[in-house]
Amino acid sequence: MKYKVTIADIAKELNVTPATVSRALSNHPAISLKTKEAVQKTASRLNYKKNTIAASLQSGKTNVIGVIIPSAEINFFGSVVHGIESIANQNGYNVLIYQSNEDMRHEAKGIETFLSARVDGILASIAKNTVDFSHFLEVKARNIPLVFFDRTNDDLGLPSVVIDDFKGAFLATEHLIKQGYKRIAHISASQHISIWNTRLKGYKAALAAHNIPFDESLIYVGNISIESGKEAVKYFFEKPNPPDAIFAVEDFTALGAIKELKDRNIKIPGKVGVIGFANEHFGEHITPSLSTVDQQTVLMGKESIKLLLELISPKEKNKQQNRKIILEPIPIFRESSMKKKKTL
């Protein structure tokens, strides 16, 4: 077994006390620059590795952030994590990623894991089937900083970073209206997750703004998946008066809708227009390319970690705990919704 070098070994080598070595390694102002340099040089030569667990117990900080994402298969969350890590690394924090797999039980287990690891704060996007939020309330009760991103529950009174889902949905629906579509369906998702409820409201508001009556039969509540998009199209086209356009709650659902429409030999966008939400990478590479709404994912990640670091800071103890940052949605109109040709 390889011997592990300790602070006492460095102290013995330099003929100083272990307390002096510990302070030198922590850059304590009471230790001279000459001593600090000698300690650092000796520590490097002896291949000393800092005991991060002991250091965290002493300081009360681990410099670790826990991040819960619903799925690593969705590029959206990968881009958000990229933004999170870029700011975390700049500030000396490490990031632990936990995938809930869209399951409330896995999500709760992730929270439990982070609490056991004594993380300094948690960033989370809620799983689609989460209806019991007690694990998040436990974090709040322990006064551990927690920030939601993208998928939130405003009733919990916790800070969050989101896109303006209402505006994004309004713009997506209005785009279809301006392209000449008359019967616009919406494939939604479970309404207990606020972003999907807000997107439904944005869809309804756009219809109202253009004097188009809301038709309940043009709403399908799915589960944000390719299969959900397929099932929605089957549902709509079994009716005597099917839609001529579809606004899907997110891009995988939109992809499923396009697949089913193609299987039925329904021309897109000539017969039916389609627009999604999220700007997943596959959207620009499928045929027809998918119109969507970009959610500024990297920026969302950066703003989320910045907000969390503010809450972790001792100086921010009295900061507003339920602060909400709302980012601007960016519509991206591609082939799947462009009934009217672009003019120069």
C-alpha positions as CSV (number, residue, x, y, z in Angstrom):
1,M,0.0,0.0,0.0
2,K,1.4,3.4,-1.0
3,Y,2.1,5.7,1.9
4,K,0.0,8.9,1.9
5,V,2.0,12.1,2.7
6,T,0.4,14.2,5.5
7,I,0.8,17.7,6.8
8,A,2.9,16.3,9.7
9,D,5.4,14.9,7.1
10,I,5.9,18.3,5.6
11,A,6.2,19.9,9.0
12,K,8.9,17.4,10.0
13,E,10.8,18.0,6.8
14,L,10.8,21.8,7.4
15,N,11.2,21.6,11.1
16,V,8.0,23.7,11.7
17,T,4.7,22.8,13.4
18,P,1.8,21.1,11.5
19,A,-0.3,24.2,12.3
20,T,2.2,26.4,10.4
21,V,2.0,24.1,7.4
22,S,-1.8,24.0,7.5
23,R,-2.0,27.8,7.6
24,A,0.6,28.1,4.8
25,L,-1.3,25.8,2.5
26,S,-4.5,27.8,3.2
27,N,-2.6,31.1,2.4
28,H,-3.1,32.5,5.9
29,P,-2.0,36.1,6.1
30,A,-0.1,35.5,9.4
31,I,2.4,33.2,7.5
32,S,5.3,34.8,5.7
33,L,5.6,34.5,2.0
34,K,9.0,32.8,2.4
35,T,7.4,30.1,4.6
36,K,4.5,29.7,2.2
37,E,6.9,29.1,-0.7
38,A,8.9,26.6,1.3
39,V,5.8,24.7,2.3
40,Q,4.4,24.7,-1.2
41,K,7.8,23.5,-2.7
42,T,8.1,20.7,-0.1
43,A,4.4,19.7,-0.5
44,S,5.0,19.4,-4.3
45,R,8.2,17.4,-3.9
46,L,6.6,15.0,-1.5
47,N,3.5,14.7,-3.7
48,Y,1.2,15.8,-1.0
49,K,-2.5,15.6,-1.8
50,K,-4.9,17.8,0.2
51,N,-7.6,16.0,2.2
52,T,-10.6,17.7,0.8
53,I,-13.0,16.0,3.1
54,A,-11.1,17.2,6.2
55,A,-10.8,20.7,4.7
56,S,-14.6,20.8,4.0
57,L,-15.4,19.7,7.6
58,Q,-13.1,22.4,8.9
59,S,-14.5,25.2,6.7
60,G,-18.1,24.0,6.3
61,K,-17.8,24.2,2.5
62,T,-17.1,21.5,-0.1
63,N,-16.9,23.8,-3.1
64,V,-19.2,21.3,-4.9
65,I,-22.5,22.1,-6.7
66,G,-25.1,19.4,-7.3
67,V,-27.0,19.6,-10.6
68,I,-30.1,17.5,-11.3
69,I,-31.2,17.1,-14.9
70,P,-34.2,15.1,-16.2
71,S,-32.3,13.5,-19.1
72,A,-28.7,13.5,-20.4
73,E,-30.1,12.4,-23.8
74,I,-31.7,15.8,-24.4
75,N,-29.2,18.3,-25.9
76,F,-31.0,21.1,-24.1
77,F,-29.8,20.0,-20.7
78,G,-26.3,19.3,-21.9
79,S,-26.0,22.9,-23.1
80,V,-27.4,24.2,-19.8
81,V,-24.8,22.2,-17.9
82,H,-22.0,23.6,-20.2
83,G,-23.0,27.1,-19.1
84,I,-23.2,26.0,-15.5
85,E,-19.7,24.4,-15.5
86,S,-18.0,27.4,-17.2
87,I,-19.0,29.7,-14.4
88,A,-18.6,27.1,-11.6
89,N,-15.0,26.4,-12.7
90,Q,-14.1,30.1,-12.8
91,N,-15.2,30.4,-9.2
92,G,-13.4,27.3,-7.9
93,Y,-16.4,25.0,-7.7
94,N,-16.8,21.4,-8.9
95,V,-20.0,20.1,-10.4
96,L,-21.8,16.8,-9.7
97,I,-24.4,15.8,-12.3
98,Y,-27.3,13.5,-11.4
99,Q,-29.8,12.3,-14.0
100,S,-33.4,11.8,-12.7
101,N,-34.5,10.0,-15.9
102,E,-37.7,11.9,-15.7
103,D,-38.6,9.9,-12.5
104,M,-39.6,11.5,-9.2
105,R,-38.1,8.7,-7.2
106,H,-34.7,9.1,-8.9
107,E,-35.0,12.8,-8.4
108,A,-35.5,12.4,-4.7
109,K,-32.6,10.0,-4.5
110,G,-30.4,12.6,-6.3
111,I,-31.3,15.2,-3.7
112,E,-30.5,12.7,-0.9
113,T,-27.1,12.0,-2.5
114,F,-26.3,15.6,-2.8
115,L,-27.3,16.2,0.9
116,S,-25.1,13.3,2.0
117,A,-22.2,14.8,-0.1
118,R,-22.7,18.1,1.7
119,V,-22.9,20.1,-1.5
120,D,-22.8,23.9,-1.1
121,G,-25.9,24.3,-3.3
122,I,-28.2,22.6,-5.8
123,L,-29.4,23.4,-9.3
124,A,-32.4,21.4,-10.5
125,S,-34.8,21.0,-13.4
126,I,-37.9,19.1,-12.3
127,A,-38.8,15.6,-13.8
128,K,-41.9,15.5,-15.8
129,N,-43.7,13.0,-13.5
130,T,-42.8,14.8,-10.2
131,V,-46.0,15.6,-8.3
132,D,-44.6,15.4,-4.7
133,F,-42.0,18.1,-4.1
134,S,-41.2,17.3,-0.5
135,H,-37.5,16.5,-1.4
136,F,-37.1,20.0,-2.6
137,L,-38.8,21.4,0.5
138,E,-36.4,19.4,2.6
139,V,-33.5,21.3,0.9
140,K,-35.2,24.6,1.6
141,A,-35.8,23.6,5.2
142,R,-32.1,22.9,5.7
143,N,-31.3,26.4,4.2
144,I,-29.2,24.9,1.5
145,P,-29.3,27.2,-1.6
146,L,-31.5,25.7,-4.4
147,V,-32.2,27.2,-7.8
148,F,-34.5,25.7,-10.4
149,F,-33.8,26.2,-14.1
150,D,-36.2,25.7,-17.0
151,R,-38.8,23.4,-15.2
152,T,-39.9,25.0,-12.0
153,N,-42.8,25.0,-9.5
154,D,-43.5,28.6,-8.5
155,D,-45.6,27.5,-5.5
156,L,-42.4,26.3,-3.7
157,G,-41.2,29.9,-3.4
158,L,-37.7,29.1,-4.6
159,P,-35.5,31.1,-7.1
160,S,-35.4,30.1,-10.7
161,V,-34.1,30.9,-14.2
162,V,-36.5,30.4,-17.0
163,I,-37.2,31.5,-20.6
164,D,-40.3,33.7,-21.2
165,D,-42.4,30.6,-22.0
166,F,-45.6,32.7,-22.5
167,K,-43.9,35.0,-25.0
168,G,-42.2,32.1,-26.8
169,A,-45.5,30.2,-27.2
170,F,-47.3,33.4,-28.3
171,L,-44.7,34.1,-31.0
172,A,-44.7,30.5,-32.2
173,T,-48.5,30.4,-32.5
174,E,-48.7,33.9,-34.0
175,H,-46.1,32.8,-36.6
176,L,-48.4,30.0,-37.7
177,I,-51.3,32.3,-37.9
178,K,-49.4,34.8,-40.0
179,Q,-48.4,31.9,-42.3
180,G,-52.1,31.5,-43.1
181,Y,-53.0,28.5,-40.9
182,K,-56.5,28.6,-39.5
183,R,-56.9,25.5,-37.2
184,I,-53.8,25.4,-35.0
185,A,-53.5,22.5,-32.6
186,H,-51.3,22.4,-29.5
187,I,-49.5,19.3,-28.2
188,S,-49.1,20.1,-24.5
189,A,-47.7,18.2,-21.5
190,S,-48.6,17.7,-17.8
191,Q,-49.9,21.0,-16.5
192,H,-48.4,20.7,-13.0
193,I,-45.0,21.8,-14.5
194,S,-45.3,25.5,-14.9
195,I,-43.5,25.9,-18.2
196,W,-46.0,23.7,-20.1
197,N,-48.9,25.4,-18.4
198,T,-47.4,28.8,-19.4
199,R,-46.9,27.7,-23.0
200,L,-50.5,26.7,-23.2
201,K,-51.5,30.1,-22.0
202,G,-49.3,31.8,-24.6
203,Y,-50.9,29.7,-27.3
204,K,-54.4,30.7,-26.2
205,A,-53.4,34.3,-26.0
206,A,-52.1,34.4,-29.5
207,L,-55.4,32.8,-30.8
208,A,-57.3,35.5,-28.9
209,A,-55.2,38.3,-30.2
210,H,-56.0,37.2,-33.7
211,N,-59.7,36.6,-33.0
212,I,-59.4,32.8,-33.4
213,P,-61.8,30.9,-31.1
214,F,-60.1,28.4,-28.7
215,D,-61.1,24.9,-29.5
216,E,-60.6,22.3,-26.7
217,S,-60.5,19.5,-29.3
218,L,-57.3,20.9,-30.7
219,I,-55.4,20.3,-27.4
220,Y,-53.6,17.0,-26.7
221,V,-51.8,16.5,-23.4
222,G,-48.8,14.3,-24.0
223,N,-45.6,13.3,-22.2
224,I,-42.9,15.2,-24.1
225,S,-41.6,12.4,-26.3
226,I,-41.4,11.4,-30.0
227,E,-44.2,8.8,-29.3
228,S,-46.3,11.5,-27.8
229,G,-46.1,13.6,-31.0
230,K,-47.1,10.5,-33.0
231,E,-50.1,9.8,-30.8
232,A,-51.2,13.4,-30.9
233,V,-51.4,13.4,-34.7
234,K,-53.3,10.1,-34.6
235,Y,-55.8,11.7,-32.2
236,F,-56.2,14.9,-34.2
237,F,-56.6,13.1,-37.6
238,E,-59.3,10.7,-36.3
239,K,-61.5,13.8,-36.0
240,P,-63.7,15.1,-38.8
241,N,-62.1,18.5,-38.8
242,P,-58.3,18.0,-38.2
243,P,-55.8,20.9,-37.7
244,D,-53.8,22.5,-40.4
245,A,-50.9,23.4,-38.1
246,I,-49.4,22.1,-34.9
247,F,-47.5,23.9,-32.1
248,A,-45.7,21.3,-30.1
249,V,-44.6,21.9,-26.5
250,E,-41.0,20.9,-27.3
251,D,-38.9,19.6,-30.2
252,F,-39.0,15.8,-29.6
253,T,-42.8,16.0,-29.6
254,A,-42.7,18.0,-32.8
255,L,-40.4,15.4,-34.3
256,G,-42.9,12.7,-33.5
257,A,-45.7,14.8,-35.1
258,I,-43.6,15.2,-38.3
259,K,-42.9,11.5,-38.4
260,E,-46.6,10.5,-38.1
261,L,-47.6,13.2,-40.7
262,K,-45.1,11.8,-43.1
263,D,-46.3,8.3,-42.5
264,R,-49.8,9.5,-43.5
265,N,-48.4,11.2,-46.6
266,I,-49.5,14.6,-45.3
267,K,-47.3,17.4,-46.8
268,I,-45.3,19.6,-44.4
269,P,-45.7,22.6,-44.5
270,G,-48.1,22.7,-47.5
271,K,-50.9,20.8,-45.8
272,V,-49.9,21.0,-42.1
273,G,-47.3,23.4,-40.5
274,V,-45.3,22.3,-37.5
275,I,-43.3,24.3,-34.9
276,G,-41.6,23.1,-31.7
277,F,-39.8,24.6,-28.7
278,A,-36.2,24.3,-27.4
279,N,-34.1,24.3,-30.6
280,E,-32.6,20.9,-30.2
281,H,-29.7,20.2,-32.6
282,F,-31.5,17.7,-34.7
283,G,-34.1,20.3,-35.8
284,E,-32.0,21.9,-38.5
285,H,-30.9,18.6,-40.0
286,I,-34.3,16.8,-40.5
287,T,-36.5,17.2,-43.5
288,P,-38.3,19.5,-43.4
289,S,-36.1,21.4,-41.0
290,L,-37.9,22.2,-37.8
291,S,-39.2,25.7,-36.8
292,T,-38.7,26.2,-33.1
293,V,-38.0,28.6,-30.2
294,D,-34.4,28.9,-28.9
295,Q,-34.2,29.0,-25.1
296,Q,-30.7,30.4,-24.8
297,T,-29.5,27.3,-23.0
298,V,-25.9,28.2,-22.3
299,L,-27.0,31.6,-20.9
300,M,-29.6,29.9,-18.8
301,G,-26.9,27.7,-17.3
302,K,-24.7,30.7,-16.6
303,E,-27.5,32.7,-15.0
304,S,-28.5,29.8,-12.9
305,I,-25.1,29.2,-11.4
306,K,-24.5,32.9,-10.9
307,L,-27.8,33.2,-8.9
308,L,-26.8,30.1,-6.9
309,L,-23.4,31.5,-6.0
310,E,-25.0,34.7,-4.9
311,L,-27.2,32.7,-2.5
312,I,-24.2,30.7,-1.3
313,S,-22.3,33.9,-0.5
314,P,-22.5,34.9,3.3
315,K,-23.0,38.5,2.2
316,E,-26.3,37.5,0.4
317,K,-28.1,35.9,3.4
318,N,-30.9,38.5,3.3
319,K,-31.2,38.4,-0.5
320,Q,-34.7,37.7,-2.0
321,Q,-35.0,33.9,-1.8
322,N,-37.6,33.5,-4.6
323,R,-36.0,35.7,-7.2
324,K,-36.9,34.8,-10.8
325,I,-34.7,35.5,-13.8
326,I,-36.6,35.5,-17.2
327,L,-34.7,35.2,-20.4
328,E,-35.9,36.2,-23.9
329,P,-37.0,33.5,-26.3
330,I,-35.6,33.6,-29.8
331,P,-38.0,32.3,-32.6
332,I,-36.3,30.3,-35.3
333,F,-38.5,29.8,-38.4
334,R,-37.4,27.0,-40.7
335,E,-39.1,24.9,-43.4
336,S,-41.7,23.0,-41.3
337,S,-43.8,26.1,-40.7
338,M,-43.1,28.3,-43.7
339,K,-46.2,28.0,-45.8
340,K,-45.5,31.4,-47.3
341,K,-42.1,31.7,-49.1
342,K,-39.6,34.2,-47.6
343,T,-39.3,37.4,-49.6
344,L,-36.0,39.3,-49.8
